[in-house]
Amino acid sequence: MGVIYALKFGNSRLMLGFYQLFSVPHIKRLQEDKMKHDTALMILKFICNEVCKLETDHFEHCYEAFIMALKNNTTEVIQQIITTFPHSIWYKTVNGYILPQVSIMNRCENVYNFFVHEVTHNKCFHIMRVDEDENNLLHLAGRLAPTHKLNMVSGAALQMQRELQWFEEVRKLMRPREREAMNKKEETPWMVFRKEHKDLRKEGEEWIKKTSDSYTITAALIITIVFAAAITVPGGNNGDTGKPIFGTKPSFLIFIFSDAISLFTSTTALLLFLSILTTRYEENDFLYKLPRRLILGLVMLFMSVTTMLISFSAALYIMIGKDNSWVLIIIATITCLPIASFVTLQLPLLVELICSTYGSGIFRKPSDLRITP
């Protein structure tokens, strides 16, 4: 009886916990959205099955839905329609483009991932397909993305990086001969990319130069401050030995170490930002070279700002806080303010750079593993 009671009591508490969890507004909204999504998929499956029973041509019933789902990057709808009507994968838009071509031109990553990793029937014919101007998939990847897709990424430099990621991903899918194929204008895919992204490259160059220039000034100011602080140590030096008077105090050691770290990190940041300013700004530089330097420079700058403030706080404590312990609390609190401000203002850019450069990205997995029919 005790075991049964314990199980009932445990189940009731579990149910109560689930009820309280789903009572949270955000969780409840997610649950409602999930139910709407599942219901929509059930309705779509029912409609597809009913249309399949009709003896008329299925094209007129599912063409518009397929093209709309293709342009809106809705993989579930495309997958259901293709599963029910396999020939729908060959549906063309008004301009004569099919699924992989539209997904690349419109930068629909979900549809592209579906094509690369799940479509197996006649896949090689899709990859080798060209349009009326003899542009293959890599030529289409070299075109500039639609404006609303570019605006999903902040900053021209990161937009250029995203465009290069698309080009490199499609390039892995193509065979070596097709990577250098010419269209009717006698342009290779890379020539198309450079021509289409000329203005975006210039905007990216200006954006990253202005950003690096601002950080360079900041790093130079920090170097000047911490170098001067290292020479004029708090408390002064012993007149006989020349050594700092408070040289053996823990607070002085904190001051010296943090000041040295700030000097070295700010110098490293300055050199990194200067290397960004003096680079050639080729298209490929925006893929890894420039973002990596900017990421490392921002990390070094953050470390230098933090250690500089720690050094300054330790100097204040040495001078006025030795006999007043409450001063340490005030100094520590005030020190957190500029650090928190710097993190709040600059961390979003750093996180976006790291996610865009080192993250999993918009592509599920490498696509150089071609699936043949």
N, C-alpha and C positions, 0 to 999 in steps of 0.2 A: 504493500500500500504506500509505503514511504517513497519508493522509487517512482511509482505512478504519479504520486502527488508532486514529486520533484520535477518530473518530465512536464506535467501540465503547467506547473508554475513557471518553469523555464520557457515553455512555448508561449505562454501568455505574455511574459516579459519581452520575448523576442518580437511578438506581434506588436506590442506596445512601442517597442523601439522603432520598428519599421514605420508605424503610424506617425510617430513623432518626426522621423526623418523626412517622410514625404509631405509633412505639414509645412516644412520650410519652403518659403515662396519660390526660391530658385530651383530647388529640387523638384517641387511640384510642377513648375513650368517645364523643366526638362522632361519629366514624366509625360506631361501632356503633349509636348512636341514629339516624343518618341511614339506615343499612341497614334498621333495623327500621321506620322511617317509610316508606321506599320499598316494602318488602315488604308492609306493611299496606295501602298504596294499591293495589298490584297485586292483593292478595286481594280488596279491596273492588270493584275494577273487574271481576274475574272473577265475583264473586258477583252483581253487578248485571247482567252480561251473561247469566248463567245464569237469573236470575229473569225477565229480559226474554223468555226463550224459553218460559216457562211460559204456559199458556193461562188460568190462573186470574187472579183479581184481584190486581194487584201491591200494592194498598194494605196488605194484611195482612202482607206480607213486608218492606216498607221503612218503614212508618210509625214504628215504635218507634225504629229507627236514626236516622231523619231528625229526630225530635223530640229525641232524646238529643243528637245532634250540634248541634242548634240551641241547646239550653240550655247546652251545654259549649263553645260558641264555636269549633267545629271546622269551618272553612270547607271543607277538602278533601273531607270526607264529604258535606256539603251540595251542593257543586258537582258531585260525581260522580253523586249520586242525581238531581239536577235534570237533568243532561245525559242520563242514561239514561231517566228518567221525568219529562218536562217538567211534567206535571200535579201533581207532588209539591209544587211551590211553593205550592199552595193548601191543603196539609195544615194542619189546625188542631189546637191543643192542646186539652186537656180543657176549658179555659175559653173556647175559641172564638177564640183569637188565632192569627194567621198569622205568617210569617217576619219581616217588618219590625217588626211590633208586639212580638214576643217579643225580638228583638235590641235594641230600644230600652228596653223595660222591664227586661231583665236586664243592660243595658249590655254587650252582646256586640259589641265594636267590629269584630272580624274579619268577623262575619256582616253587620253593618251596611255595612261597606265593600264587601263582595261584592254586597249588594243595590243600593247606590247606583251603583257603577261597572261592574258586570258584568251585572246583570239588566236586560234590555231588553223582554221580552215582558210586555204588560199592566201595565207599571210604573205608569202613571198611576192605574190602579184600585187598586193597592196603596197609593199615596200618599193617595188620597181616602177610603180605607176607614175606617169608624168602628166602635167596639164597641157593645154593647147599651146603654151609657150615653151614646152619641153622642160619645165621646172620640176625637179624631183622633190622628195620630202625635205631634203637638206636645203634646197633653194628656198622653199617656203619657210623653213625655220630661220633663214637669214633675213626674212622680211621683218620690219618693225612691228612689234605687238600693238594691238588696239590700245587706245589711250586709257580706257578704264582698267585694263589689265596692268599697264605700266604704273598707274596711280596707286595700285595696291601695295607698292613698295615705295618707301620714302627715300628721297634723295636720288639724283641722277646717276651717281656712281653705283648705288645698289641696284638701280634699274638696269644699268648696263651689265652688271654682274649677272642678274637674272636672265637677261637675254643671251648672254654667253653660256650660261648653264643649259638653257634650252637647246642652243646650237650644238653644244658638245654632247648632250644626251641623244639627240637625233643622229648625230654623226656616228655614235657607237652602233646605232641600228643599221647603218648603211654599209654596203660592201665597199672595199677600197676604190674600185673603179668608179662607183657612183659618187664618191666624195669629191672627185675632181671633174665631174661631168659638166658639160657646157649646155646652156639653154640656147634659145634662138638668138639671143643678143650676144652669144659667145661669152657668157659670164659664168664663172664657177660659183658654187655656193658661198665661198668666203668673200668673193668679190661683191656678191649681192649683199652680204652682211655688212661689209665695210661701207658700201654706198648708202644703204638704208639707215645705218646707225651713225652717220657722220655727225649730225647735229647732237644726238644724244651723247656721243663721246666727248664733244666739246663742252656740253653742259656738265657732264660728269667730271671732266678735268677742272672746270672752274669751281665746282662744288667742293671737290676734295682739296684743291689748292687753298681756298678760303678757310676751310676747316683746319687744315694743317698749319696755315699761317697763324691763326688765332692760338692754337695750342703751342706753337713755337715761341710766341711772345710770352705765354704763361710759363713755359718751362725755363726760358731765359731769366725771367724775374725770380723764379724759385732758386735757380742756381746762384744768382747774385745774393739773395737773402741768406741762404744757408751757408754760403762760403764766408760771408762776413760774420755770421754767428759763430762759425768754427774758430775764427781768429780772435774775436773778442768774447772770450768765455765768461759766463756769469760768475761774479764773485772775484774776478781778477786772478792774477798769478802771485805766487810767493816771490818776494823780492830777492831772496837769497838763492833759491833753487830754480826759479823760473817755472815751476810746476803750478797747475791750478790749485787754488786754495781748497776747493771742495772736490778734489780729484778722487777721493776715496768714497764719496757719498753715492748711494744707489741712484739718487735722482740725477746726479751729474753724469753717471754712466749711461742712464737712459737718454739724457740730452745729447751726449756725444754720439752714441750709436744711431739714434734716430736722425741726427743731423747728417751723419755720414751716409746713411741709407738714402736720405732725401737728396743729397748731392749727387750720388751715383745714379739713382733712378731718374732724376730730372735731366741729367746729362745724357743718359741713354735715350730718354724720350725726345730730347732736342735733336739728337743725331737721327733718330728714326723719322721725325717730321721733316727734317732737312732733306733726307733721302727721298721722301715722297715729293717734295717740292722740286727736286732736280731730276726726277725720272722722265722718261720719254713719253709716257702716257699712250702706249700702244693699246690696241683693243684688248689683247690677251692679258695685259697688266691688270685690268679690272676684275679678272676672274679670281686670282689668288694673291698676286704680288702686292698690290696696293691695299686690299682689305687686311691682309696679315700684318703689314707694317702699321696700319692705322690702329688695329686692335692692340698690338704690342705697345705702341706709343701711348694709347689711352690707359692701358694697365699700368705702365711705368709712371705716367703722370698722376694717376690716382694714388699710387704708392708714395710718390714724392710729396704730394699735398698732405696726405695723412701723416707721414713721418715728420714733415715740417711743423705741423700743428702740435704733434706730440713733443717735439723738441722745444718749441716755444712754450708749451705748458710746463715742461720740466724746468725751463729757465725761470719762469715766473715763480714756480714753487720753491726753487733754490733761494730766490731773492726775498720773497715775502711770505712764503708759506711754511717755513721751517718750524716756527713756533705756533702757527695757526693751522691746525689740521682741517678746519672747516673750509679753508681756502681751496684745498685740493678738490673738494666736491664742486665748488663753483667753477673752477678752471676746467674740470673734466666735462661739466655740463655745457659750458660755452664752447669748448673744443668740438663737441659733437655737432654743433650747429652748422659750421661751414662744411664739415665732412658730409653731413646728411644732405645739405644743399647740392654739393657736387655730385653725390650719388643720384639724387632725384633728377637732376638736370641732364647728366651725361650717361647714366646707366642705360636708359632705353636705347640710345644709339649703339652703345657697346654690345648690349644683348642682341640687337638686330644684326649687327655685324658678325657676331660669333655664330648666331643661328644660320645666317645666310651663307657663311663660309664653311663652317665645320658641322652644321646640323645635318639631320637626315634629308632635308630638302623636300621639294614637292614631288619628287619621283620616288616610288616605293623601293626600288632596288635597281642595280645596274641592268641596263637593257642591252648590253653587248652579247647576251646569250640569246641568239636568234632562234625562234621556234619555227620550224618549217612545217608545211602542211603534211 
